[in-house]
């Protein structure tokens, strides 16, 4: 019985490690593709459209950084760090 539990535990640990490796690899690929797209956009002098940009700018200029970041995240689906960097760059 103890060997079966040990075996199942090992299988689960190896499965989780495999999934983690695949996710890390996918994250690196996505980051590389995003860097390439950013480079192409800079080369073509294109700017990313931010929905509700005027509202976000107004909040940021009024000193309501938290609300501006929250609105940016809702509008774009960005993460917290990315949203903060974007709002800081806008204002």
N, C-alpha and C positions, 0 to 999 in steps of 0.2 A: 504494500500500500504506500509506503514512504517513497519508494522508487517511482511509482506512478505520479505522485504529487511533484516530486523533483523534476521528472521528465516534462510534465505539463508546465511547470514554472519556467523551465529552460526554453521550451517552445514559445511561450508567451513573451519572454524577454527578448529572444531572437527576433520574433515578429515585430515587436515594438521598435527594436533597433533598426530593422530593415525599413520600416515605414519612416522613421526619423531620418534615415539616410536619404531616402527618396525625396522627402519634403525639403531637406536642406539643398539637395541637388536642384530641385525645381525652383526654389527661391533664388539660387545663384543664376539660373538660366533666365528667369524673369527679370532680375536686376540687370543682367547683361543686355537683354533686349530693350529695356527701358533706357539704358544709357545710350544705345545706338539710336533709338527714336529721338531722344533729346538732342543728340548731335545733329541728326538730319534736320530737325526743326530749327535749331540754331543756324545751321547752314542756309536754310531757306528763309530765314528771318520770319518764322512763323511763331505765333504765341498761342499757348493753350487757352481755350475758352473756359472761363470759370463761370458756372451758372450763379446768378445772384451776386455777382461781383460788386455791384454798387452798394448793396446792403452790407456786405462784408466790410467794404472800405469805410462806410459810414460808421459802423460799430467800432472798427479799429481806430479811426480818427477821434472818436468820442471817448477813447480810453476804455472801451469795453472789449478787451482782448479775449476774455474767456467766451463771451457770447459770439464774437467774430469767429473764433476757432471752431466753436460748436456748429455754427451755421455753415462754415466751410466744409466741415466733416459731413454734415447732412447733405450738402449740395453735391459733393464730389465723391464721397465714400472713402476719403483718405484716412490714414491713421493719424493718431494724435501728434506725433512728432512731425510728420509731413505737413499736417495742417498748420501747426504752429510756425514752422519755417515759411510756409507760403504766406500766411497772414503777416508775419514780420517783414517779408520781402515786399508785400503790397503797400504797407504803410510807411 
